[in-house]
Amino acid sequence: MARNRNELTAKGVAAALTEPGRHSEGGGLYLVIGGEDGKGPGRCRWLYLFQWNGKRREMDLGGYPAEPRRRLPGA
């Protein structure tokens, strides 16, 4: 059975940007506001938490807002 997601809307993200910490999107996806531990000034990033072989893992999915990727030379 699928889990309900706590989908953050653009308005919800704008409100979350004022509070440091982890803000759940649901399904293991978080918007982290602040430094490495979510405290103090720093960057905003998406984080995915999951378990692999019984161990908790974290995957950094990039910053918020997403920065455009640089074009590869010759592309």
C-alpha positions as a Markdown table, in Angstrom:
| # | Residue | x | y | z |
|---|---|---|---|---|
| 1 | Met | 0.0 | 0.0 | 0.0 |
| 2 | Ala | 1.4 | 3.4 | -1.0 |
| 3 | Arg | 2.2 | 5.9 | 1.7 |
| 4 | Asn | 0.5 | 9.3 | 1.7 |
| 5 | Arg | 2.9 | 12.1 | 0.8 |
| 6 | Asn | 3.1 | 15.4 | 2.6 |
| 7 | Glu | 3.7 | 17.3 | -0.7 |
| 8 | Leu | 5.2 | 20.7 | -0.2 |
| 9 | Thr | 3.7 | 23.3 | -2.4 |
| 10 | Ala | 5.6 | 26.4 | -3.6 |
| 11 | Lys | 3.8 | 28.3 | -0.8 |
| 12 | Gly | 4.8 | 25.7 | 1.7 |
| 13 | Val | 8.4 | 25.8 | 0.7 |
| 14 | Ala | 8.4 | 29.6 | 0.9 |
| 15 | Ala | 7.1 | 29.3 | 4.5 |
| 16 | Ala | 9.6 | 26.6 | 5.3 |
| 17 | Leu | 12.5 | 28.7 | 4.2 |
| 18 | Thr | 12.1 | 30.9 | 7.3 |
| 19 | Glu | 12.6 | 27.9 | 9.7 |
| 20 | Pro | 15.8 | 26.0 | 9.9 |
| 21 | Gly | 15.6 | 22.2 | 10.1 |
| 22 | Arg | 14.2 | 19.2 | 8.1 |
| 23 | His | 10.8 | 19.7 | 6.5 |
| 24 | Ser | 9.2 | 16.4 | 5.3 |
| 25 | Glu | 7.9 | 15.9 | 1.8 |
| 26 | Gly | 7.0 | 12.3 | 2.6 |
| 27 | Gly | 8.4 | 9.0 | 1.4 |
| 28 | Gly | 11.8 | 9.8 | 2.9 |
| 29 | Leu | 12.3 | 13.1 | 1.0 |
| 30 | Tyr | 13.2 | 16.2 | 3.1 |
| 31 | Leu | 13.9 | 19.8 | 2.4 |
| 32 | Val | 16.8 | 20.8 | 4.7 |
| 33 | Ile | 17.1 | 24.4 | 5.6 |
| 34 | Gly | 20.4 | 25.6 | 7.2 |
| 35 | Gly | 23.8 | 24.1 | 7.7 |
| 36 | Glu | 24.8 | 20.4 | 7.7 |
| 37 | Asp | 22.7 | 19.6 | 10.7 |
| 38 | Gly | 19.8 | 21.9 | 9.7 |
| 39 | Lys | 20.8 | 24.5 | 12.2 |
| 40 | Gly | 22.0 | 28.0 | 11.6 |
| 41 | Pro | 22.6 | 29.8 | 8.3 |
| 42 | Gly | 23.5 | 27.8 | 5.3 |
| 43 | Arg | 22.1 | 26.3 | 2.2 |
| 44 | Cys | 18.8 | 24.8 | 1.3 |
| 45 | Arg | 19.0 | 21.2 | -0.1 |
| 46 | Trp | 16.9 | 18.2 | -0.8 |
| 47 | Leu | 17.8 | 15.0 | 1.2 |
| 48 | Tyr | 16.5 | 11.5 | 0.7 |
| 49 | Leu | 16.7 | 9.1 | 3.7 |
| 50 | Phe | 16.5 | 5.3 | 3.1 |
| 51 | Gln | 17.7 | 2.0 | 4.4 |
| 52 | Trp | 20.1 | -0.2 | 2.5 |
| 53 | Asn | 21.1 | -3.6 | 3.9 |
| 54 | Gly | 19.5 | -2.6 | 7.2 |
| 55 | Lys | 21.6 | 0.6 | 7.6 |
| 56 | Arg | 20.3 | 4.1 | 7.4 |
| 57 | Arg | 21.6 | 6.1 | 4.4 |
| 58 | Glu | 21.3 | 9.7 | 3.3 |
| 59 | Met | 21.4 | 10.8 | -0.3 |
| 60 | Asp | 21.9 | 14.5 | -1.1 |
| 61 | Leu | 19.8 | 15.4 | -4.2 |
| 62 | Gly | 20.9 | 18.9 | -4.7 |
| 63 | Gly | 20.2 | 22.5 | -3.7 |
| 64 | Tyr | 17.0 | 24.4 | -3.7 |
| 65 | Pro | 16.1 | 26.2 | -5.9 |
| 66 | Ala | 17.7 | 23.9 | -8.5 |
| 67 | Glu | 20.6 | 25.6 | -10.2 |
| 68 | Pro | 20.7 | 25.1 | -14.0 |
| 69 | Arg | 23.3 | 22.6 | -15.1 |
| 70 | Arg | 26.3 | 23.9 | -17.0 |
| 71 | Arg | 26.5 | 22.8 | -20.6 |
| 72 | Leu | 29.2 | 20.3 | -21.4 |
| 73 | Pro | 31.9 | 21.6 | -23.8 |
| 74 | Gly | 31.0 | 20.7 | -27.4 |
| 75 | Ala | 27.3 | 19.9 | -26.5 |
